[in-house]
Amino acid sequence: MKRILFIDDEINVLSGLKRMLRPMRGEWEMHFFDQAEKGLAQMEAAPVDIVISDMRMPHMDGASFLSAVKDRWPETVRIILSGYSDPEMALRSVTSAHQFLSKPCEVEVLMDTLRRACSLSNLLKNRRLKGLISGMESLPSLPSLYLEIVRMLSSDEPSMKEIGEVVGQDLGMSAKILQLVNSAFFGLPRHISDLTDAVFLLGVDTIKALVLAIRVFSQFDQNQLKRLKIEYIWPHSLAVGRLARMISLAAGTSKHTADQALLAGNMHDLGKIVLAVNQPEKYKIFVEMAETDSQDRLTLEKELFDASHPEIGAYLLGLWGLPDPIIEAVAHHHQPGVSATRTFNPLAAVHVANTLVSRRNEGEGNMPIEATLDMAFLGNLAEFKVEEWLTRCMEQWEGARDS
């Protein structure tokens, strides 16, 4: 049974939450306190899986409370519940909260958020790894992209379009920007998937605060990039994202679904960066073994880390509240057949795109396409046109080479 802790200094709010969540008493063990200090005392006695805290409270506010939880129980999912659309407060909590909800919160939204948070445990079983991932504030960026962002923001008139283009090239920046722009603090009526739109909506002052003041973003050490051999992840991921979007549109999906395929493709290997950041020495061993061992890389990852990069990346994105289709695509892009999906979605697009890009980069062009795709999964899709997609991909690659 999952254990959930609610903190709010307004007794009426706590009473309302108890009434709303009464039907879930058989599934969740819930505790309600009107002071952050009482919540910490409860967690000392018995840690919980999820905490939901109001932002503005006397003595210890929500941001400070979640920061304390993060330091002492990093594996706990941390959610801010606030009735104030205050960007400054959002920025204060951006390094300690995983997700942001508005107050009052509709019961369906609250229940859905809690169910999604509970289901994350099924993605990752290793408690120590959960703690490492849950404690991450952001992911390091490529040095060149980080320095370019700093240069742009230091200019007199930063170009939001150009900033959006740079952010879109970086996995960590993209995930964190989308986490914030889609939070309840900004009250947007739709989910934002386009990075340029996200940058425009946040505005130059917020982006400056994130990069220059709060220092949410940092840069990879150049030597570490080379030692761990992870610099290839960025160009590979961007290529998969572009191709996944093209395949999605070719399959007749909506622009929204195609944009989600682009994002999922861009982030499908995010778990590799998480592993490299949190366990660099072990990741170096993995890289060396992968170069000489004929064993499947996913199997090798599970042996060394007790988890593979797809589930690790999906776990982090789930913590940060990204949409389910993106999480599903990241979690299952190597093995789409384990998904219950039987219609064309971002998962199918990313699986095909990742396979084609990998075949091209690893010199497997002569291997039959059926040998590297999950044909049983794809064969169930009405939109299955892999030969047409392959032709379009080859035309795009040839065009890029000739341009």
C-alpha positions in Angstrom: 0.0 0.0 0.0 1.4 3.4 -1.0 1.8 6.0 1.8 0.9 9.6 1.0 1.5 12.7 3.2 -0.5 15.9 2.8 0.6 19.2 4.4 -1.5 22.4 4.4 -1.9 25.0 7.2 -5.6 25.5 6.3 -7.7 23.0 8.2 -10.6 23.4 5.8 -8.4 22.4 2.9 -7.2 19.3 4.8 -10.8 18.3 5.6 -11.7 18.7 1.9 -8.8 16.5 0.8 -9.9 13.8 3.3 -13.4 13.9 1.9 -12.2 13.8 -1.7 -9.8 10.9 -1.2 -12.0 8.8 1.2 -12.7 6.2 -1.6 -9.0 5.5 -1.9 -8.5 4.5 1.8 -8.3 0.8 0.7 -5.4 1.6 -1.7 -3.5 4.4 0.0 -2.4 5.0 3.5 -2.9 8.8 3.9 -1.7 11.2 6.6 -2.8 14.9 6.9 -0.9 17.6 8.9 -1.3 21.4 9.2 2.4 22.0 9.8 5.5 21.0 7.8 7.3 20.2 11.0 4.7 17.6 11.9 5.0 16.1 8.5 8.8 15.7 8.9 8.3 14.1 12.3 5.9 11.6 10.7 8.4 10.8 8.0 11.1 10.2 10.7 8.8 7.6 12.2 7.8 6.1 8.8 8.9 7.5 5.4 6.2 7.9 2.7 6.1 7.4 -1.0 4.6 10.8 -2.0 4.3 14.2 -0.3 1.9 17.0 -1.4 2.5 20.3 0.3 1.0 23.7 0.1 3.4 26.5 -0.9 2.6 29.4 1.5 2.7 28.3 5.1 4.0 30.0 8.3 7.3 28.8 9.9 8.4 26.5 7.1 6.9 27.0 3.6 6.4 24.4 1.0 9.6 24.9 -0.9 11.7 24.6 2.3 9.7 21.5 3.4 10.2 19.8 0.0 13.9 20.7 0.1 14.2 19.0 3.5 12.4 15.9 2.2 14.6 15.8 -0.9 17.8 15.9 1.3 16.6 13.2 3.8 14.3 11.0 1.7 15.3 11.6 -2.0 13.3 8.7 -3.3 10.0 10.3 -2.2 7.9 11.9 -5.0 7.5 15.6 -4.1 4.5 17.7 -5.3 3.7 21.4 -4.6 0.0 22.4 -4.3 -0.5 26.2 -4.4 -3.3 28.6 -4.9 -1.0 31.4 -6.1 0.1 31.8 -9.7 3.3 33.2 -8.6 6.3 32.6 -10.9 8.7 33.7 -8.2 7.4 31.0 -5.9 7.5 28.5 -8.8 11.2 29.2 -9.3 11.9 28.8 -5.6 10.5 25.3 -5.7 11.8 24.3 -9.1 14.8 22.5 -7.6 12.9 20.6 -4.9 9.5 19.8 -6.4 8.9 17.2 -9.1 5.4 18.4 -10.0 3.2 21.5 -9.4 -0.6 21.5 -8.9 -3.0 24.5 -8.6 -5.3 25.0 -5.6 -8.2 24.3 -5.4 -7.4 21.2 -7.4 -10.1 19.2 -9.2 -10.5 15.7 -7.7 -9.9 14.0 -11.0 -6.6 15.9 -11.6 -5.4 15.1 -8.1 -6.4 11.5 -8.3 -4.8 11.1 -11.7 -1.5 12.8 -10.5 -1.3 10.5 -7.5 -2.1 7.3 -9.5 0.6 8.2 -12.0 3.1 8.8 -9.2 2.2 5.5 -7.6 2.6 3.6 -10.9 6.1 4.9 -11.4 7.2 2.4 -8.8 6.5 -0.3 -11.4 9.0 1.2 -13.8 12.0 1.0 -11.4 12.5 -1.5 -8.6 16.0 -0.5 -7.4 15.3 1.8 -4.4 18.8 3.3 -4.3 18.6 4.2 -8.0 15.2 5.7 -7.4 16.7 7.9 -4.7 19.5 9.1 -7.1 17.1 9.9 -9.9 14.5 11.5 -7.6 17.1 13.8 -6.1 18.2 15.2 -9.5 17.4 18.8 -10.0 18.4 18.8 -13.7 20.6 17.2 -16.2 24.0 18.6 -17.3 24.1 20.1 -20.8 26.7 20.0 -23.6 29.3 22.7 -22.8 28.9 24.3 -26.2 25.1 24.6 -25.8 25.3 25.8 -22.2 27.8 28.5 -23.1 25.7 29.5 -26.1 22.6 30.0 -23.8 24.6 32.0 -21.3 26.0 34.2 -24.2 22.5 34.8 -25.6 21.0 35.7 -22.2 23.8 38.1 -21.5 23.1 40.1 -24.6 21.0 43.3 -24.5 18.2 41.9 -26.6 18.1 38.1 -26.4 16.3 36.3 -29.3 13.7 34.0 -27.8 13.4 32.1 -31.1 17.2 31.4 -31.1 17.1 30.5 -27.4 14.3 28.1 -28.1 16.3 26.5 -30.9 19.3 25.9 -28.6 17.1 24.6 -25.8 15.6 22.1 -28.3 19.0 20.7 -29.0 19.7 19.8 -25.3 18.0 16.9 -23.6 18.3 18.2 -20.0 17.2 21.8 -20.8 14.3 20.6 -22.8 12.9 18.3 -20.1 13.3 20.9 -17.4 11.8 23.8 -19.4 8.8 21.6 -20.3 8.4 20.5 -16.7 8.1 24.2 -15.6 6.0 25.7 -18.4 3.4 23.0 -18.1 3.1 23.4 -14.3 0.0 24.8 -12.7 1.9 28.0 -11.8 1.5 29.2 -15.4 -2.1 28.0 -15.8 -1.9 27.2 -19.5 -5.0 25.7 -21.1 -3.1 23.1 -23.1 0.1 21.0 -22.8 3.0 22.7 -24.5 5.3 20.3 -26.5 7.1 22.8 -28.7 10.3 24.1 -27.1 10.2 27.5 -28.9 6.6 28.0 -27.6 7.7 27.1 -24.1 10.6 29.6 -24.1 8.3 32.4 -25.4 5.7 31.6 -22.7 8.2 31.5 -19.9 9.8 34.8 -21.0 13.4 36.0 -21.0 13.3 36.9 -17.3 12.3 33.4 -16.1 14.9 31.8 -18.5 17.6 34.1 -17.2 16.6 33.2 -13.6 16.8 29.5 -14.4 20.2 29.7 -16.1 22.0 32.5 -14.4 20.5 33.0 -10.9 19.1 29.6 -9.8 21.6 27.7 -12.0 19.2 24.9 -12.7 21.3 24.1 -15.8 25.0 23.2 -15.6 27.5 21.9 -18.2 29.2 18.6 -18.5 32.9 18.4 -17.9 34.5 18.1 -21.3 36.9 15.4 -20.1 33.9 13.4 -18.6 32.1 13.6 -21.9 35.1 12.0 -23.7 35.8 9.5 -20.9 32.3 8.2 -20.7 31.8 8.5 -24.5 28.4 10.0 -24.2 28.8 13.0 -26.6 27.2 10.9 -29.4 23.9 10.7 -27.4 22.8 14.2 -28.4 23.1 14.0 -32.2 21.6 10.5 -32.2 18.7 11.6 -30.1 17.9 14.6 -32.2 18.1 12.5 -35.4 15.6 10.0 -33.9 13.3 12.8 -32.8 13.2 14.4 -36.3 12.6 11.0 -37.9 9.9 10.0 -35.4 8.0 13.2 -36.2 8.3 12.6 -39.9 7.1 9.0 -39.5 4.2 10.1 -37.3 3.0 12.6 -39.9 3.4 10.0 -42.7 1.2 7.7 -40.6 -1.5 10.4 -40.7 -1.4 11.4 -37.0 -2.2 14.9 -35.7 0.4 17.6 -35.3 0.1 17.2 -31.5 0.9 13.5 -31.7 3.8 14.2 -34.1 5.2 16.8 -31.7 5.0 14.3 -28.9 6.9 11.8 -31.1 9.6 14.4 -31.7 9.9 15.0 -28.0 9.9 11.3 -27.1 12.6 10.7 -29.8 14.7 13.5 -28.5 14.5 12.1 -25.0 14.5 8.3 -25.6 18.1 7.9 -24.4 17.8 10.3 -21.5 18.4 7.4 -19.1 22.0 7.0 -20.4 22.8 10.5 -19.3 21.2 9.8 -15.9 23.4 6.8 -15.4 26.5 8.7 -16.6 25.8 11.5 -14.1 24.9 9.4 -11.1 27.3 6.5 -11.5 30.2 7.7 -13.7 32.7 5.0 -12.7 30.3 2.2 -13.2 29.1 3.7 -16.5 32.7 3.8 -17.7 33.0 0.1 -17.0 29.7 -0.4 -18.9 31.1 1.5 -22.0 34.3 -0.6 -22.0 32.4 -3.9 -21.6 29.8 -2.9 -24.3 32.7 -2.4 -26.8 34.0 -5.9 -26.3 31.1 -8.0 -25.0 28.7 -9.5 -27.6 26.0 -9.4 -25.0 22.9 -7.2 -25.6 23.5 -3.8 -24.2 20.2 -3.6 -22.3 21.0 -6.9 -20.7 24.4 -5.6 -19.7 22.9 -2.4 -18.3 20.5 -4.5 -16.1 23.4 -6.6 -14.8 25.5 -3.6 -13.9 22.9 -1.1 -12.7 19.9 -3.3 -11.9 17.9 -1.2 -14.5 18.2 -0.2 -18.1 18.3 3.2 -19.6 14.7 3.2 -21.1 13.1 2.6 -17.7 15.4 5.1 -16.0 14.7 7.8 -18.5 11.0 7.2 -18.3 11.1 7.2 -14.5 12.7 10.7 -14.4 10.2 12.1 -17.0 7.3 10.6 -15.1 8.5 12.3 -11.9 8.6 15.6 -13.8 5.1 15.1 -15.0 5.6 14.8 -18.7 2.7 13.2 -20.7 2.1 9.5 -20.6 2.6 8.9 -24.4 6.2 10.4 -24.1 6.9 8.3 -21.0 5.6 5.1 -22.7 7.7 5.8 -25.8 10.8 6.3 -23.7 10.2 3.3 -21.5 9.5 0.8 -24.3 11.3 2.1 -27.4 13.5 -1.1 -27.6 10.6 -3.5 -26.7 7.3 -1.9 -27.8 5.6 -5.3 -27.7 5.4 -5.1 -23.9 3.1 -2.1 -24.2 -0.7 -2.6 -24.3 -0.9 -0.1 -27.2 -2.3 -1.4 -30.4 -2.7 1.9 -32.3 -0.1 4.1 -33.9 1.4 6.4 -31.3 4.7 8.1 -30.4 6.0 4.7 -29.2 5.7 3.2 -32.6 7.3 6.2 -34.3 10.2 6.3 -31.9 10.8 2.5 -32.1 11.0 2.7 -35.9 13.0 5.9 -36.0 15.6 4.7 -33.4 16.0 1.4 -35.3 16.5 3.1 -38.6 19.0 5.7 -37.3 20.9 3.0 -35.4 21.1 0.8 -38.5 22.4 3.7 -40.5 25.0 4.7 -37.9 26.2 1.2 -37.0 26.5 0.0 -40.6 23.7 -2.5 -40.5 22.1 -1.3 -43.7 22.4 -4.7 -45.3 20.6 -6.5 -42.5 17.0 -7.2 -43.2 14.7 -4.6 -41.7 12.6 -7.3 -40.1 15.6 -8.5 -38.0 15.9 -5.2 -36.1 12.2 -4.1 -35.8 9.5 -5.6 -33.5 7.5 -6.8 -36.5 4.9 -8.5 -34.2 4.1 -5.2 -32.6 4.1 -3.2 -35.8 2.0 -5.8 -37.6 -0.9 -5.0 -35.3 -1.0 -1.4 -36.4 -3.3 -0.4 -39.2 -0.9 2.4 -40.2 2.0 -0.1 -40.6 3.9 1.0 -43.7 7.5 0.4 -42.8 8.8 0.2 -46.4 7.3 3.6 -47.2 8.8 5.0 -44.0 12.2 3.5 -44.8 12.0 5.0 -48.3 11.2 8.5 -47.0 14.0 8.2 -44.4 16.5 7.3 -47.1 15.4 10.2 -49.2 15.7 12.6 -46.3 19.2 11.3 -45.5 20.3 11.5 -49.2 18.9 15.1 -49.4 20.8 16.1 -46.2 24.0 14.7 -47.6 23.7 16.4 -50.9 22.7 19.8 -49.5 
